[in-house]
Amino acid sequence: MGRTIPSYRITLEEELKRWERFRDFLRIDERAVFEDMMDECRRHASAAGAGAFPSKTEGMFLSVLFAHHKALKELQNKIDRINKLLQEPNQSHLAQ
């Protein structure tokens, strides 16, 4: 009989299980950050699974990298909006 290939989600959970020892050696306040990163892997499991990467960790790393880049872009957009708001009163003051 042929073997079935486990789904990416099953493979992901197996890999995350292997990483628990790393998590356990983090400081308690850092463990929540680690868990959040692992949740990003789970959130993007469909995309990573569709990527059909040769290494199971490749999809995990790309998921975390994507989540960080997305958060960075959102923060940059907020900073840009704040800077724009801060400049508006100065520009109206100069017009007077």
C-alpha positions in Angstrom: 0.0 0.0 0.0 1.1 3.5 -0.7 1.8 6.0 2.0 -0.1 9.2 2.2 1.8 12.5 2.6 0.8 14.3 5.8 -0.8 17.7 5.3 1.3 20.8 5.9 -0.7 21.6 9.0 0.1 18.2 10.5 3.8 18.6 9.6 3.7 22.2 11.0 2.4 21.0 14.4 5.0 18.2 14.5 7.7 20.8 13.9 6.3 23.2 16.5 6.3 20.3 19.0 10.0 19.9 18.3 10.6 23.6 19.1 8.9 23.4 22.5 12.2 22.8 24.2 13.5 26.1 22.8 10.4 27.9 24.1 10.8 26.3 27.5 14.3 27.8 27.8 13.1 31.3 27.0 12.3 33.7 29.8 8.7 33.6 30.9 8.0 37.1 29.5 9.5 36.0 26.1 7.4 32.9 25.7 4.3 34.9 24.7 6.3 36.4 21.9 7.4 33.0 20.8 3.9 31.7 20.9 2.7 34.6 18.9 5.3 33.8 16.2 4.1 30.2 16.1 0.5 31.4 15.8 1.6 33.4 12.7 2.9 30.1 11.2 -0.5 28.6 11.9 -2.4 31.6 10.4 -0.4 31.3 7.2 -0.4 27.5 7.0 -2.6 27.5 3.9 -0.3 29.7 2.0 2.8 27.9 3.2 1.3 24.6 2.3 0.4 25.8 -1.2 4.0 26.9 -1.6 5.2 23.3 -1.6 8.6 24.2 -0.2 11.2 21.5 -0.1 11.8 22.1 3.6 9.0 22.3 6.1 10.7 25.1 8.0 10.9 27.3 4.9 7.2 27.9 4.9 7.3 28.6 8.7 10.1 31.1 8.3 8.4 32.8 5.4 5.2 33.0 7.4 6.9 34.8 10.3 8.9 37.0 8.0 5.7 38.0 6.2 3.9 38.8 9.4 6.8 40.9 10.6 6.9 42.8 7.3 3.2 43.3 7.3 3.4 44.7 10.9 6.3 47.0 9.9 4.4 48.4 6.9 1.3 49.1 9.1 3.5 50.9 11.7 5.2 52.9 8.9 1.8 53.9 7.6 0.7 55.0 11.0 3.9 57.0 11.5 3.4 58.6 8.1 -0.2 59.6 9.0 0.9 61.1 12.3 3.7 63.0 10.6 1.2 64.4 8.1 -1.1 65.5 10.8 1.7 67.1 12.7 2.8 69.0 9.6 -0.7 70.3 8.7 -1.0 72.9 11.5 2.5 74.2 10.6 1.6 74.6 7.0 -1.6 76.5 7.8 0.3 78.7 10.2 2.8 79.6 7.4 0.0 80.5 5.0 -1.3 83.3 7.4 
